[in-house]
Amino acid sequence: MEKIRKILLSDEEMPRQWYNIQADMPNKPLPPLNPATREPIGPEALAPVFPMELIKQEVSQERYIEIPDEVRDLYITYRPSPIFRAVNLEKALGTKSKIYYKYEGGNYSGSHKANTAIAQAYYNKKEGVLRMTTETGAGQWGSAMSFACHHFGLELLVFMVRVSYDSKPGRKILMNAYNAKVVPSPSTMTAAGRQILEMDPDSPGSLGIAISEAMEIAVQDPYTKYSLGSVLNHVILHQTIIGEEALLQMEKSGDYPDVVIGCFGGGSNFSGIAFPFLRENLVNGRKTRLLTVEPSSCPKLTKGKFMYDFGDSAGMTPLLPMYTLGHNFIPAGIHAGGLRYHGAGVLVSQLLKDGFIEAKAKMQRECFEGGILFARNEGILPAPESTYAIAGALDEARKADIEGVSRTILFNLSGHGHLDISAYEKYFENNLPDHELTEAEVEQALSKIDFPD
């Protein structure tokens, strides 16, 4: 067995540009639409919510966008992040394949979310914004944005999905430590939240609801802007620092992945590691498979419908072309809270539709089993979201062994699970139920979509 274990880059080797997949997509994504007129909207329609520089990045067709020095200065506190060869995991599996993982949990937020939080806070501060609002599912995004906003002198209000607010108190405390105000969603603070609570006082909440609440507050004040932790093009752009580093690290290792894997909520961590490798496929003729793994309880990629839908529950966003379960869909309360989103990012949706990436769905308990196997052999307790990528990697290794071949597998370990101990406690107590959304339930969820004429 080779002794390759940890592959590092120096600060000087850290990429200085983000990669924009839009430059190389054979079929460009469909435009966002005004929900009232069904006409394409221009960048100006986003101005009440986002700073202009992020809007420019959202619609940019440039292949590369420079990382500002102020952003890079903060990146260097935890980047380049390492790639590890999972030698002990390989031994435990008895596999002939090589398994690598890019570890994004070594920063202040414990996840990949810091990569875009720093960039978004920087651009908002640069344009004179004083306050930010955002949503968070499991709390990784809220934690990332809390520190980034405090660093750049911005106030932050976080709407945290209630089921996670109740089950993950450590994340709320971390956000408070970084000087953010955290509110369980749905809340009585907004009209969107009050409407949900009138219908269901015990609503567990969803990312769609939390997005509606955060946007509602933001549009009321010209000095307040909204930030999103996944889904949007500019968020995915910032995350490509992961894949750009991974390309350099795999070159150092002398290997190149046959398959690249990431879990899936809205698309940011999968896209972050996968899109630079997809560029190599599209531009340089490489043949790497790009696989994303989502929960069986929230299977928008594998069971959802490609259509125009809102990105939030209250219908405050433009209509976006995406794979969706319907903006009113409230998923089961699985512990991978960051994966409980009704839709998929526009870029990922178009690429899946065109056959450039693959998607599969997995049950919660199987993923936790993979997470425990990984922790016991590699010494890192993964975030519940990351266990879906681990389960996907294990599937690929086992499949390769059955086929009698050796593959090189790379996955994104998007964060650690040190603040998710309660989820692992439930797993060990055999109190972590599986849930699979049926086709009938999908049809029912989609039937509730009621767009204005």
Sequence and secondary structure as in RCSB ss.txt:
>XXXX:A:sequence
MEKIRKILLSDEEMPRQWYNIQADMPNKPLPPLNPATREPIGPEALAPVFPMELIKQEVSQERYIEIPDEVRDLY
ITYRPSPIFRAVNLEKALGTKSKIYYKYEGGNYSGSHKANTAIAQAYYNKKEGVLRMTTETGAGQWGSAMSFACH
HFGLELLVFMVRVSYDSKPGRKILMNAYNAKVVPSPSTMTAAGRQILEMDPDSPGSLGIAISEAMEIAVQDPYTK
YSLGSVLNHVILHQTIIGEEALLQMEKSGDYPDVVIGCFGGGSNFSGIAFPFLRENLVNGRKTRLLTVEPSSCPK
LTKGKFMYDFGDSAGMTPLLPMYTLGHNFIPAGIHAGGLRYHGAGVLVSQLLKDGFIEAKAKMQRECFEGGILFA
RNEGILPAPESTYAIAGALDEARKADIEGVSRTILFNLSGHGHLDISAYEKYFENNLPDHELTEAEVEQALSKID
FPD
>XXXX:A:secstr
     EE   GGGS SEEE GGGT SS     B TTT  B  GGGGTTTS HHHHHHHH   SEEE  HHHHHHH
TTT S  EEE HHHHHHHT SSEEEEEE   STTSBTTHHHHHHHHHHHHHTT  EEEEEESSSHHHHHHHHHHH
HTT EEEEEEEHHHHHH HHHHHHHHHTT EEEEES SSSHHHHHHHHH TT    HHHHHHHHHHHHTT TTEE
EE SSSSHHHHHHHTHHHHHHHHHHHHHT   SEEEEE SSSHHHHHHHHHHHHHHHHH    EEEEEEETTS H
HHHSEEEEEESSSSS S EEEEEES TT      S GGG  SB  HHHHHHHHTTSSEEEEE HHHHHHHHHHHH
HHHS  B HHHHHHHHHHHHHHHHHHHHT   EEEEEE BB TT HHHHHHHHTT        HHHHHHHHHT  
   
